[in-house]
């Protein structure tokens, strides 16, 4: 195998949604790190991903490529290398969010109707910005509800890339960003080719936040359940 770079999604691939990295999967990452360069490719900020991974020593692409961080093995700290931003018309975004809630009768929500991230990335939280994590996990575990809404949300946000994110939300990404583009940018900057890159993820279906990577021709290892991560990796030929 000519693999040199192994990239990972986090939630659903290495961990349950927004829960800490467990020791079993951490040990698999340590074994992989002995053979390959590793990088996380996530929807959240680099700092959030790093904390969720219990400060595992790994480079991180955050916010769908709007933020890049590298782990410094000498200082044992994560260093933010790039922060990129996109302008947002908040009034227009809120108008579109209200159309979604009207169409699907989503008026009962906690907190705000839309989450505006500093980078310009948007999140439409179906249950609201302050919904309880238990409600989020229970809302749409098979993603059927959001898959039904996806075409309309994508149509409304025609000038963004829309993916089904987390367990109860949509991530709405400024046009030039996304997991595939950001991973290829990282690979190029570190002198890895597409053929030398492997990606591990779970949301590969249309609308999933790993779909652009899955559809790109990169070798894609499907992680059907994060608790199966060790077995899948050991059977993949990477170890």
C-alpha positions in Angstrom: 0.0 0.0 0.0 1.2 3.5 -0.8 -0.8 5.2 2.0 0.9 8.0 3.8 -1.9 10.1 5.2 -5.0 8.9 7.1 -7.8 11.3 7.8 -10.8 10.9 10.1 -14.2 12.3 10.8 -14.9 12.4 14.6 -18.6 12.1 15.6 -19.9 8.7 14.7 -16.5 7.5 13.4 -14.3 7.7 16.5 -16.8 8.8 19.1 -20.4 9.1 19.9 -21.7 12.6 19.1 -19.9 15.2 21.2 -18.6 12.6 23.6 -14.9 12.1 24.6 -12.6 9.7 22.7 -12.6 6.3 24.4 -9.4 4.5 25.3 -10.0 1.7 22.8 -10.1 3.9 19.8 -7.3 6.2 21.1 -5.1 3.1 21.1 -5.9 2.4 17.5 -5.0 5.9 16.6 -1.6 5.5 18.4 -0.9 2.4 16.4 -1.8 4.2 13.1 0.4 7.2 14.1 3.4 4.9 14.1 3.0 4.3 10.3 1.1 7.3 8.9 0.5 11.0 9.3 -2.9 11.5 10.8 -5.3 14.4 10.5 -8.8 15.1 11.8 -11.3 16.7 9.4 -14.2 18.1 11.4 -17.2 20.3 11.4 -16.4 22.0 14.8 -13.6 24.2 15.7 -10.1 22.7 16.1 -10.1 23.5 19.8 -13.4 21.7 20.4 -12.3 18.7 18.5 -9.0 18.6 20.3 -10.7 18.7 23.7 -13.2 16.1 22.7 -10.3 13.8 21.8 -8.8 14.4 25.2 -5.9 16.3 23.6 -4.8 13.5 21.4 -1.6 14.6 19.5 -3.0 15.1 16.0 -3.3 17.8 13.3 -6.9 19.1 12.9 -8.8 20.7 10.1 -11.8 22.5 11.7 -15.0 24.2 10.6 -14.9 22.4 7.2 -11.6 23.9 6.3 -12.0 27.4 7.6 -9.5 26.6 10.4 -6.3 24.6 10.4 -4.2 23.6 13.5 -1.1 21.5 13.9 0.1 19.6 17.0 3.5 20.7 18.2 5.2 17.6 19.6 7.9 19.7 21.4 5.5 21.9 23.3 2.7 19.3 23.4 0.2 22.0 22.4 -2.2 22.4 19.5 -1.3 25.5 17.4 -3.9 27.3 15.3 -2.2 28.0 11.9 -5.0 29.5 9.9 -8.4 31.1 10.6 -10.5 32.1 7.6 -13.8 34.0 7.6 -16.8 34.6 5.3 -19.2 37.5 5.4 -22.8 36.7 6.5 -26.1 38.6 5.9 -27.7 37.8 9.2 -31.1 39.2 8.3 -31.3 37.1 5.1 -30.2 34.0 6.9 -32.8 34.4 9.6 -35.4 34.9 6.9 -34.5 31.6 5.4 -34.5 29.9 8.7 -38.0 31.1 9.4 -39.1 29.6 6.1 -37.8 26.2 7.1 -39.5 26.3 10.5 -42.8 27.4 8.8 -42.7 24.6 6.2 -42.0 21.8 8.7 -43.8 23.2 11.7 -40.6 23.5 13.7 -41.7 26.4 16.0 -41.0 24.6 19.3 -37.3 25.0 19.8 -34.9 26.0 22.6 -32.7 29.0 22.4 -32.0 30.7 19.0 -33.3 29.6 15.6 -29.9 29.7 13.9 -26.3 29.5 15.1 -23.9 32.0 13.6 -20.3 30.9 14.0 -17.5 33.5 14.0 -16.0 32.0 10.9 -19.2 32.6 8.8 -20.2 28.9 9.1 -23.9 28.5 9.9 -25.7 25.8 11.8 -29.5 25.3 11.5 -30.4 23.5 14.8 -33.8 21.9 14.3 -34.3 21.8 18.1 -32.7 25.2 18.7 -29.3 26.3 19.9 -29.8 25.3 23.6 -31.6 22.0 23.2 -30.7 19.2 25.6 -28.2 16.7 24.3 -30.5 13.8 25.1 -33.2 15.4 23.0 -30.7 15.9 20.2 -29.6 12.3 20.3 -33.1 11.0 20.2 -34.5 13.3 17.6 -33.3 11.8 14.3 -30.8 8.9 14.9 -31.4 7.4 11.4 -31.4 10.9 9.8 -34.7 10.1 8.0 -36.3 13.3 9.2 -33.5 15.5 8.0 -33.0 13.6 4.7 -36.7 14.5 4.0 -36.0 18.2 4.7 -32.6 18.2 2.9 -33.7 19.1 -0.6 -35.6 22.2 0.6 -32.9 23.4 2.9 -30.3 22.9 0.1 -32.6 24.9 -2.3 -33.0 27.7 0.2 -29.3 27.9 0.8 -28.3 27.6 -2.8 -25.2 29.8 -2.3 -23.8 27.5 0.4 -22.9 23.8 0.7 -25.5 22.1 3.0 -24.9 18.9 4.9 -26.8 17.0 7.5 -24.7 17.6 10.6 -24.6 16.1 14.1 -27.7 14.5 15.3 -30.4 17.2 14.9 -29.0 19.9 12.6 -27.8 21.1 9.2 -24.4 22.6 8.7 -24.4 25.4 6.1 -20.9 26.0 4.7 -19.6 28.9 2.6 -19.2 27.7 -0.9 -15.5 27.1 -1.4 -15.1 25.1 1.9 -15.9 21.5 2.7 -14.2 18.4 3.9 -12.8 17.2 0.5 -11.4 20.6 -0.5 -9.8 21.2 2.9 -8.3 17.7 3.0 -6.8 18.1 -0.4 -5.4 21.5 0.6 -3.8 20.0 3.7 -2.4 17.0 1.7 -0.9 19.4 -0.9 0.7 21.6 1.7 2.3 18.5 3.3 3.3 16.9 0.0 0.8 14.0 -0.1 -1.1 13.0 -3.2 -4.7 12.0 -3.4 -3.6 8.4 -4.0 -1.6 8.4 -0.8 -4.6 9.5 1.3 -7.2 7.4 3.1 -10.3 8.8 4.8 -12.4 7.2 7.5 -16.0 8.3 8.0 -19.6 7.4 8.6 -21.7 10.1 6.9 -21.1 9.1 3.3 -24.7 9.1 2.0 -26.0 12.1 -0.1 -26.3 15.0 2.3 -23.9 13.5 4.8 -20.9 15.6 5.8 -18.5 13.0 4.5 -20.2 12.6 1.1 -17.9 15.0 -0.8 -14.9 12.9 0.2 -16.7 9.6 -0.5 -17.7 10.9 -4.0 -14.2 12.1 -4.8 -12.4 8.9 -5.5 -10.3 9.0 -2.4 -10.0 5.6 -0.7 -12.8 5.7 1.8 -13.1 3.4 4.8 -16.8 3.3 6.0 -17.1 3.2 9.8 -20.6 1.9 10.3 -20.5 2.3 14.1 -17.7 4.0 16.1 -17.6 1.0 18.5 -16.5 -1.1 15.5 -13.6 1.2 14.6 -10.9 -1.1 15.8 -12.1 -4.1 13.9 -12.7 -2.2 10.7 -9.3 -0.7 10.7 -7.6 -4.0 11.5 -9.4 -5.6 8.6 -8.6 -2.7 6.2 -5.0 -3.5 5.7 -3.8 -0.3 7.4 -2.4 -2.1 10.4 
